[in-house]
Amino acid sequence: MTPTEFRKRFPVLAHRVYVNSCSQGALSVDVEEAFALYLESWHREGSPWELWVAEVNRLRAKFASSIGADPDEIAVIPSASAGINAVASALDFSGPRSQVVMGTFEFPTMAQIWLAQERRGATIRWAEAERDVLPIESYANAIDERTLIVPATHVCFRNGFKTDVAALVRLAHDRGAYVFLDDYQRTGSGPIDVHALGVDFMVTGCLKYLLAAAGIGFLYVRRDLVGRFEPTMTGWFGRVNPFDFRIDRIDWPESATRFESGTPAVPNAYAALAALNLLGRIGAGAVAAQVGRLVERYHAAATEAGFVVRTPADPDRRGPLVVVDCVDPARLLSRLAARDIVASSRGTGLRVSFHAYNDEADVDAVIHALEAESALVARRQARPAAAS
Ligand SMILES: Cc1ncc(COP(=O)(O)O)c(C=O)c1O
């Protein structure tokens, strides 16, 4: 499937310049049909739970293969927060390793869940950013023999900075700490191989570049670690056989399903599987190539226009999101909306993000609109003229 064919699957693109996949992916006809299929199965069968649980397991297998993992390393969870909580609940902070090292680019839910572990004996140490860059050296200054785990966002939701995960894993593992990757702002925008990267845990969810709906996330746990953890945030779907209905004892299966808790969000599993199948038809490599081209075009044009671009120019240090500083984000967003452009903001940053369904005309439309609304966009200070 070519990017042009892919684009045609998303009706919203016929009347909007949609550059908000960092917040919510656009709705494809495939995902819409999957919801209808779920409803139809409910109408037809009444309560086809075996069929529905099988769909969730198909989703688990499909997601696993999309990140280079095996199905038994994947927990299907209702949100990224649920996966982070399940892992945190399994950790023991009473030993010599009680420290959590986090960068200041984390999404709030990641930071808040680990801050909550202070009640259970954890201590938090921050790896500090230098403005919109979080160098590995900041982690190197913070990770030591007391560090248990390093939760790290892959791409920052606020400025688009991309962490060098391979370097972070080397550093943390050398010092005996786990790495817990939050890939939410990247998954679906290009390939990843979790085994090759060596991360210990990874969490992500479906509503952004995975192009589905809220209610489904995924937790990857490296196979050799699974058996070491007994999450106390748990429930009947976290058992060896949920349909044993035992209330007198608890067990944890030898797979990542031990990190699951309650009944899965079946309608959203239908949607998520359809979206993954669609992404599979274009291919992760082709998605990455299209996204990379558009990010480069937008970044270069915004820089050329004199805007304050907060996302790195280095393609290795950025993902599908580019952030430009603005003067009045709410006003700018409503001006863009009046031009049928859907974007979002965090703080003073205007977030414009690309998927394989976007094209060059989308980039040019956003740049044109920002130039037309330039009073609302921050500009770089003109360089003082060189002394002659
Ligand atoms: C980096 C990152 N992590 C996590 C989340 C959301 O987590 P949850 O699925 O728990 O709502 C987001 C959503 O915006 C995000 O950008």
The ligand as an SDF file (V2000), in Angstrom:
LIG
                    3D

 16 16  0  0  0  0  0  0  0  0999 V2000
    4.3040    9.8330   26.5090 C   0  0  0  0  0  0  0  0  0  0  0  0
    2.9300    9.4920   26.9890 C   0  0  0  0  0  0  0  0  0  0  0  0
    2.7500    8.5230   27.9030 N   0  0  0  0  0  0  0  0  0  0  0  0
    1.5200    8.1790   28.3440 C   0  0  0  0  0  0  0  0  0  0  0  0
    0.3900    8.8250   27.8720 C   0  0  0  0  0  0  0  0  0  0  0  0
   -0.9930    8.4740   28.3400 C   0  0  0  0  0  0  0  0  0  0  0  0
   -1.0780    7.4120   29.1790 O   0  0  0  0  0  0  0  0  0  0  0  0
   -2.4810    6.7160   29.5000 P   0  0  0  0  0  0  0  0  0  0  0  0
   -2.6970    5.6510   28.4650 O   0  0  0  0  0  0  0  0  0  0  0  0
   -2.2860    6.1460   30.8490 O   0  0  0  0  0  0  0  0  0  0  0  0
   -3.5400    7.7600   29.4690 O   0  0  0  0  0  0  0  0  0  0  0  0
    0.5300    9.8230   26.9260 C   0  0  0  0  0  0  0  0  0  0  0  0
   -0.6900   10.5020   26.4170 C   0  0  0  0  0  0  0  0  0  0  0  0
   -0.7540   11.5810   26.0320 O   0  0  0  0  0  0  0  0  0  0  0  0
    1.8370   10.1810   26.4810 C   0  0  0  0  0  0  0  0  0  0  0  0
    1.9970   11.1520   25.5880 O   0  0  0  0  0  0  0  0  0  0  0  0
  1  2  1  0
  2  3  1  0
  2 15  2  0
  3  4  2  0
  4  5  1  0
  5  6  1  0
  5 12  2  0
  6  7  1  0
  7  8  1  0
  8  9  2  0
  8 10  1  0
  8 11  1  0
 12 13  1  0
 12 15  1  0
 13 14  2  0
 15 16  1  0
M  END
$$$$
